[in-house]
Amino acid sequence: MTKRALAIISFGTSYPDARHAIEVLEQSLANSMPGYDFYRAFTSGMIIRKIEREEGIHIPNPAELMEQLQESGYEEVICQSLHVIPGLEYEKMCAQIRQAAGQMTVKIGQPMLTSQEDYITVCQALLGEMPALAVDEAYVYMGHGTEHTVNAAYSQIENTFRFLDAERVYVGTVEGFPALDYVQKRLRAHNIRKVWLAPFMIVAGDHAQNDLAGEEEDSWKSILTAEGYEIEIVLRGLGTIPGIGELFISHCQDALREI
């Protein structure tokens, strides 16, 4: 009988409470793949080392996990990415998996935002979780951002919100473009009074809790509060939203069909 594994691979987070969003997705994916043994890997070496140092838990990177699965006699592996975009971390993950796959049959499930249909699905899932916005309210997402050309995904997701008639949903990034200054221009142009701030990230980890919602003067919350906006924080990782989990399951099933 063929020995099969499901490797669920995310960037990771060192915040134990925020890790719940990853666990929700892992459980949903594992439940959707009967006959496959579930394993976890993180792509961030910094987070792997911090968890091991502070919690005494070792979480393998993708290459380590592939080697472990080979040694355990697995023949077929589905690797499902929990990354938001097919950027640098996703490409690093794919390279590690392919280099360490050996004789195993390995297929990789796409990250959250891959096709145009994914953008529609994600926006519809998020709109279903938002409050009804008054004419002077806006909902602002903070994405991570990247130097990779796929950074354009953040502008595309905002344009998709607009296509779905969500005119006051804006997306900025902490490490790319559009940044907070873009969001500020949008808020001023639409005479916004109240701003809902939420992470456009799988987990509400370090960036969400510090760069977005922290008490330091350079957080988005502090900057916008100083400009006179009423701020409402929504510290919820995308991984806890049911529609997002269903999308990852769909990507995982697509990978399974390639076996």
Summary of the structure (lengths in Angstrom):
residues: 259
radius of gyration: 19.0
end to end distance: 15.7
largest distance: 64.3
contacts: 879
relative contact order: 0.16
helix: 45%
strand: 18%
